[in-house]
Amino acid sequence: MNKNQSLIPVERIERAILMIRGHKVMLDRDLAELYEVPTKVLNQAVKRNKDRFPEDFTFQLTMEEAKSWWARKIDMPLRSQTVTLKRGQHLKYRPYAFTEHGVLMLSSVLNSERAIKVNIEIMRAFVRLRQILASHIQLARKLEELENKYDSQFKVVFDAIRQLMIKPEAKRRPIGFRPGEPEDAH
């Protein structure tokens, strides 16, 4: 494999990087999938090496955080089930989140050639995200400088540009029947 050829597509790694508690993190399940090891094996390696993973390297999600993440992942709300659950479709354990430093430390406890290569790809993705964030901040700073430099006649243009920079929130239709609405209104 040459230097420019990636083991894992960068987009796949970037989709697995989440913002939780103000930190960019990757969850144990996503990392295990990238390393091609069972999640249980990854977590066991971390537990055997607790000293290498302080709280600023890894933390376990609360049940509320886990449910929120799981609902977004499977794109439907969680609900309590008393029937037999299908494997892989419901949350059983709270995942562990690994910060960039925690992911880096994983390469020392998962001692395989794939773990080393995957870690290199993940570190490149984190660096790329930092660069994108920095360029976004620079763009916002330049826009503010231009706004201060020119008078209010361009205010409409600057407001429009700011609106374009804001990431739109995904709108979800409410589910269920509401009395008074025609059935085919949805």
ABEGO torsion letter per residue (X at the ends): XBAABBABBAAAAAAABBBBGGBBBBBAAAAAAAAGBBAAAAAAAAAAAAAABBAAABBBBBAAAAAAAAAAAAGBBBBBBABBBBBGABBABBBBBBBAAAAAAAAAABBBAAAAAAAAAAAAAAAAAAAAAAAAAAAAAAAAAAAAABBAAAAAAAAAAAAAABBBBBBBBBBEBBBGBBAAAX
